[in-house]
Amino acid sequence: MTKYKLSAIALALMTSVPAFAASQADSKGFIEDSSADLFLRNAYINRDYYDGREDSTEWGQGVILNFNSGFTQGVVGFGVDAFGQYAVRLDSGRGRARNPGIDFFMVDDNGEVESYVAHGGAALKARFSKTVLSYGDQRPSLPVLSHDNSRLLPEAFTGTMLTSNEIDGLTVHAGRFHAQARKSDSGRDSGKLKSVDVLGGSYQFNDNIRAALYASDVEDVLKRQYVNLNYVRPLSSGDTLTLDFSGYRTNYDSNFEAEAGGSKNRIWSLSANYATGPHDFTLAYQRNSGDAGYEYGFYQSEGWVGDGGTTIWVANSYWSDFNAEDERSWQLGYGLDFSQYGIPGLSYNFAYIRGTDINVGGPDTATEREIFNQFKYVVQSGAAKDLSIRLRSSVLRASNSYAQDGNEVRIFIDFPMNLL
């Protein structure tokens, strides 16, 4: 990884390469290379709507246990990855949990909010040289299939994934998944996914240039392609300029056009980030075209796409994704690292995004705007080392009845602990 500042999209592409992408020749054994960690998350989200709709609040405590084995020695190594997760509802009753945008705890068939969520899974894996084939329950993080870990518990998908790093700098993914575990429900295929095929890869040309190209086919829903180009230019005195382009091309299947509102969407974003000392400044532009907006995520059990709740790797995605039909949006962003001011671990991020030209089906168009603020603190040492606290707020306003005006507050306390 380059020492220079990277965009969040480029970082996500890098972290999508699994930790086991070493050579099988270096294997020390199933137990010797194993790791285990315990992850605790206390999460709270409140959405205060301004259009008369009842406010939404969910609060819960989650526990996630992960185990990743090493590979047995030999020409072909075998191993297993497993996880177990549990969450208990602390507050989301009295009708305040009926918002799919939060989805900590599912509302059951009787209209009651679930009191807890429990789910576990495992995947078998085999490695030859620098190529790994895995089958079972997995959490893919790819631009066209990205599990949602932005709520209380993460989503999971069941299927097959091939990850190859045979060529230095090149990572290739190919996979097929046939089930989706909803983050708010205990069922193995609570998302009722038919199937999704993914293929693509990313290539690090040098320390400064990285590119990616991916495609997916969600059965009976859509076909999608993604392209990314990231360029980091070091400047004098340690400053950096990062340019990032990301774009999706989506064609909706005929039986999904009614839900999507059309047959195709094209969305792309171009961002520039200038980092100097503890400060970084971002300017981004995002553009939609086609006869529909960019649709992604949620669950096929609810009549939606089912390709993961964070499958929108473009610049202007916060509370709103600024992904409506014909929408154009600008972002001004700022980040501050307090380490140079004597408070290591504390950071602040701000963004103002404005979207225009939204097609609402009439002679007039709509606009929307969002103000985003987030403070994050990571404990640097002691018994609570790596514990993080995130305080996030968004103010969203729209015109012409396009979206629901509201204020959102999120409080997340995450505590990862290495056990093995």
HELIX and SHEET records of a PDB file:
HELIX    1   1 ALA A    8  THR A   15  1                                   8    
HELIX    2   2 GLN A   24  ASP A   26  5                                   3    
HELIX    3   3 SER A  236  GLY A  238  5                                   3    
HELIX    4   4 SER A  254  PHE A  256  5                                   3    
HELIX    5   5 GLU A  257  ALA A  260  1                                   4    
HELIX    6   6 GLN A  300  GLU A  302  5                                   3    
HELIX    7   7 PHE A  338  TYR A  341  5                                   4    
SHEET    1   A19 SER A  35  TYR A  49  0                                        
SHEET    2   A19 SER A  56  ASN A  68 -1                                        
SHEET    3   A19 VAL A  76  ASP A  91 -1                                        
SHEET    4   A19 TYR A 116  PHE A 128 -1                                        
SHEET    5   A19 THR A 131  GLN A 138 -1                                        
SHEET    6   A19 ALA A 156  SER A 164 -1                                        
SHEET    7   A19 LEU A 170  ALA A 181 -1                                        
SHEET    8   A19 VAL A 196  GLN A 204 -1                                        
SHEET    9   A19 ILE A 209  VAL A 218 -1                                        
SHEET   10   A19 LEU A 222  PRO A 234 -1                                        
SHEET   11   A19 THR A 240  TYR A 252 -1                                        
SHEET   12   A19 LYS A 264  THR A 276 -1                                        
SHEET   13   A19 HIS A 279  GLY A 290 -1                                        
SHEET   14   A19 ARG A 328  ASP A 337 -1                                        
SHEET   15   A19 LEU A 346  ASN A 359 -1                                        
SHEET   16   A19 THR A 365  VAL A 378 -1                                        
SHEET   17   A19 SER A 388  ALA A 398 -1                                        
SHEET   18   A19 GLY A 406  ASN A 418 -1                                        
SHEET   19   A19 SER A  35  TYR A  49 -1                                        
SHEET    1   B 2 SER A 141  LEU A 142  0                                        
SHEET    2   B 2 LEU A 145  SER A 146 -1                                        
END                                                                             
